[in-house]
Structure formats: C-alpha cells, structure tokens
Amino acid sequence: MKKASIILLSSVLLLGLLAGCGSSNKNDGGNAAAGNTTTNNSSNNAGTNAEAGTYKDGVYFAKGEVDESSGWQSIMTLTVSGGKITDVKWNGISEKAPVDKITYSKDGKYGMKAGGASSEWHEQAEALDKFLIEKQDPAAITLTDEGKTDAVSGVSIHVGDFVNLAKAALDAGPVEVGPYKDGTYHAEGDAFGKTGWKDTVDIVVAAGKIVKANFSGVNEAGEDKKQASMDGKYDIKSAGGQADWHEEAAKAEQYLVENQDSSALAFNEEGKTDAISGVSISVQSYYDLANKALEQAK
C-alpha cells in the first residue's frame, strides 16, 4: 500500500512537472514569437553579424552627422538582391555645396589631388564601395586610430563614416524607397530677372527621396546668389526682410526636404507663401524649378 502511494505521488509530481514545462513553453512561445520576430528582424535587417548572403533584399539608407570642420554630412545607400549586397554608394551633402559630394569631386571642386592625394575623393569612395560589395561585411574594413584603413588599396581618406553608416544602414533594415531616381538634378531660369539674378535649383536624391535642395541664382558676372547673401552683397534684411536671403532660402529648402512634394504649396500673386514659417521672400520660381528638376528623376 505504501509502495502504491509512493508510485501514485510520483506520477502526480511527474504530470505536474510536464504540465509546468508545457505552460512554460507556451508562455515563452508568445515571448519567443516576439523574440523570433526580433531575431528575424535582426537577421532580416542584416545586422553586421549576419553571414554573407543572408541580408534581406531591399534598399538600405543611413545619414551621418554634419562634420563641423568640413561641413559635409555623409549619406550611405546600399542595395541588397538575392541576399547579397549588390550596390553601394557612399556620398555626402553640405550647405557649402549645391550638389552632392561625388558630383562636387568629379567637377574638380573638392581638390584632393591638388592637395597631394593620389586620387580624388569620388575615386576613393568608389574603391570602398567595391570593396564592401566584394567582402559583404563592413567589419572587413579595419580602422586605424586616425579613422583611416590599410585594408583597401589606394584609399587614404578617413573612412570611419563609411564603416559606421554601412553598419547602421544594415542594422536598421530596408527602407521604403521614394518615387525618384537617385542622383543630382539641376534646373535654372530662362533669363535674368529684374534683380539681375537667374534662379537656379539643385536637388539631391538618395533612396528615392529628396535629401537636399539648394535654391540660389547666378548673375551676369557669374556670382552665386546664396554666397552673395552670405557675404552681405545681397542684403534684404536691411530692406525689411525677416532674415538674410540665404537664411530664408534655407527654410524653403528644408520645407521641400521634409515634405517631399514640390507642387503642394499655394502662392500669391507675388510668388510668396504663408505655408513656410519665417519665409517672406518669393519662392514660387524655386518650387517651379524644383518641379522641373524632379521631372528628370522620374
């Protein structure tokens, strides 16, 4: 009898243990489902620990901080197809340049070779892009204490931004791509206006979205309107403007970047709008030119 009781008690304890395990698995299953989602997202988001060929297909994008010394802000766009990185474009934008960094370098304005470098910035950036496609892992680019690398032949520039943005983009996962083709697009007015300036617009697109807009102009002497304003040569503030021309233009540019729609604003007969706070200048011609520039990106 005593033996039977022991056997019965053991059976109850065993059933309770199994039930407890089943309950634990069920609860963890809910958490595990969330955990698996996190894990899957981490894998799908192509964290830098992912093995080559396991990245989720799509377009990845990351933007760095503005470098205070140079004024440039790095941007990184990667494309993954078939689980592998198939395209990389390291680029940059700056308030000091109307176009993207690659274009600026190709136009000979960045001047690395003039400063003694063996190749221009865009050429070195392209070498890094190709290296990442080959290695499939940003961690393959080892950094020195100066933020440079010996891993990529012919590259002497600082590459910390490249590595960090590639990791950040892959960790974040694919982004929703905008409606435009990546690139830099330019449009300008047909003639010099009453003020002696011909309006110009440059738009930079990355991951299908507007990441930079530059509103400016040029006069018959070839001077840049925005730079003239910065230098105090084109002064609207003393004539009653809310701010200097380049400051108001910057707000109109930022509005376009934030809203991604160059045709959404309403203007009065003077070409002005009440939709952008702090902007008293006429900006309709710039938005019209932005429309024209973006037509090239469709």
N, C-alpha and C positions, 0 to 999 in steps of 0.2 A: 504493500500500500504506500509505504514511504517512498519506495522507488518510483512508483507510478506518479506520485505527486511531484517528485523532482523532475521527471520527464515532462509532465504537463506544464510545470512552471518554466522549464527551459524552452518549451515550444512557444509559450506566450511571449517570453522575452525575445526569442528569435523573430517572431512575427512583428513585434513592436519595433525591433531594430530595422527590419526590412521596410516596414511602413515609414519609419523615420527617414530612412535613406531615400525612399520613393518621394516623400514630401520634400526633402532637401533638394533632390534633383529637379523636382517640379519648380520649386521657387528659384533655383539657380537657372533653370531653363528660361524663366522670364527674364531674369537678370542676364543670363547668358545670351538670350536673344538680343538684348540691348548691347551686351558685351560683344556679341558676334557682329552686331551692326557696327559698333565702334571699331572692332578688329577689321571687319570687312571694309569699312570706310577708310581705315588707316591703310589697308592694303590697296584698296581701290584708289585712295588718294595718293598712292605712290610715295609713301614715306621713303626717306633716303636709305632705309634698311632693306627696302624691297629688292628682290633679286631682279636682274635684268630680264625683261620680257614679262614682268608681272604688273606693269603700270596700266592703269585704266585708260582706255582710248579717250582722247579729247584734247582740248586746248587748255594750257595752264598759264597763269599770269601772276606776276608779283611786281610790286613797286617799292623801291627803297626810299630812304630819307634823303633830303636835299643835302649835298655836301657843302658845308658852309664856306670852305676855302675855294672851291671851284664853281659852285652854283649849279652843278649838274645833279640830276636825280636819275638813278639807274632804273630801268624797267626791263623785265625779262618775260619773254613769251616762248613757251615750248609746245610742241605738238607731239602727241603720242598716237601711234597707229599700230595695231597688231601687238599691243603690249610693250612696244619699244619706243624710245624717243627717236623721232624721225626728223625733227626740225627744231632748231634753237636760234633765237635771236636776242642777243644782249644789246640793249640800246640805251638811250638816255634823252632826257628833256631838260631844258633850262630856261629860266626867264631871260637869260642873257643871249639866247639864240632863238631865232624864229622857227628853226627846223629841228629835227631830231639829230642826235649825236652822230649817227652813221652818215647821214647826209652832210652834216656840218664838216665831218672829217673828209669825206670824199670831195667836198668843194675846196679842200685845202685850207680851211679856216681854223682847224684845231692845231695844225702845225707841229706834229710830233717829230717828223723827220727834220724839220727846220731846227728843232731843238736838239738834234743829235741822235734821235732814235733810229733804229734800223728800218722801221716800217711805221705806217700811220695807225692811228687808233682803230679805225674800222677794220684794218687788215689783221691786227692782233685780236680784236674781238671775234672776227670770223674764225681764226685759228682755235680759239677757245670753244666756239660753237661746235666746230667739227670734232674737237677732242671729246666733248661731252657726248655727242652722238656715237662716237666710237666706243667710249668706256661705259656709257649708260648709267653713270653714277657720279654726282658732284663731288663725292668724297675722294674720288680718284685724283682730284686736283689739290695737291697738298700745298699749304701756305707757309711762307717764311714769316719771321717776326715782323717784317715790313709789309706783309699783306701781298707779297708777290709769289710767284711759283717757278719752280725749275722743272715742273712736270710737262710743260707744253713748250716745245721748241719755238724760239723766235718771239716769245711773249715776255715783255719787260715791264708792262704796266701793272698797276695794282689790280688784283683780281678778287679781293675779298667780297665785293658786291656781287660779282658773278656767282661765286660759290654759294653765298648766303641766299641770294634770290632764287637760284635754281632749287636749293633745298626747300625754301619757303613755298615756292610755287608747287612743287611736287607733293609736299606735305599737305597743302591746302586742298588739293584736288582740282579737277577740271572746272572751268568757269563757263558761264553762259556767254557765248560769243555774240558780239554785236552785229549789226547789219552791214558794216562796211569792210572793205578790203584793207588789210594793213598797209601802211605806207605814209608818206608825207605828201600833202596836196596843196597846191598854190593857185590862187586866183587874184586878179587885180583889176582895178577900174579901167575904163576905156580912155579916160583923159584926166588931166589935172583939173581939180575943182577950183572954185572961187578963191579958196585959201592958198592955192598953189600946190596942193598935195594930191597925189593919186593914191587912192586907198589900196592896201594890199592885205591879204589874209593867207595864213598858212595853218593847215590842220594836220596834226599827227594822230594816226590811228594805230592802236595795238589791240590784239584780241578782238578786233571788230568794233572797238569803241573809241570815241574821241578821248585822247589822253592829254592833248594840248591844243590850244588855239592861240594864234598870235595875230592881233589886229594892229596894223601900223600903216605906213604910207611912205611914199617917196616923192621928192620934189625934183625939179628940173636939174638941180645941182647934184642929184644922186644921194642926198641926205636922207636918213631914216627918221620918220616922224616920231616914233617912240623914243629913239635916242635923243632927238632934238628936245623933246619934252623933258627927259631926264636931265639934260644939260641946261635947262632953263631957257632954251631958244624958242620954244613954242609954249608960251605961257597963257593958259586960260584961267588960272586961279585968280590972278590979279584982275582979270576982266569980269569976275563974278562967278566963275566956275566953283563947284563944290570942292574940287580937288584938282591936282595936276592932271593933264590929259592922259598920261600913261597910267596913272592910278585908276582913273575911271575906266579906261580901256581894259585894264587887268580884271576889273569886276565883271565887265561884259564878257570877257573871255571865259572866266571861271563859271559864269552862269551857263554858257554853252557846254562846257565840260560836264557840269553837274546834271544838266537836263538832257543832253544828247540829242537835242532837236533844234535845228537851225531855222525852222519855219513856224515855230509855235508862238512867237511874240507878235503883239499888235503895236503899231507905231502911229504917231500922229503925223500931221502934215509936215512937220519939221524933221521927221525921221527919228524922233525920240520915243522913249517908252517909260512907263511908270512901273514896269514889272521888275526892274533891277534896282535894288536899293543903292543909293549913292552914285547913280549914273545920270548925269544931266546932259551929257554930250549926245550928239546924233550918232546912233549906231546901226540904223537900218541898212545903210550901204554895206556895212561889215557882215551883217547876217545874210544879206543877199549874196555877197561874195562867198560866204561860208556855204550857202546852198550850192553855188556854182562849183566850189572846190570839192564838195562831197559827192557831187554827181559823178566825178571821176572815180570815186571809191565804191561805186555800186556795181 
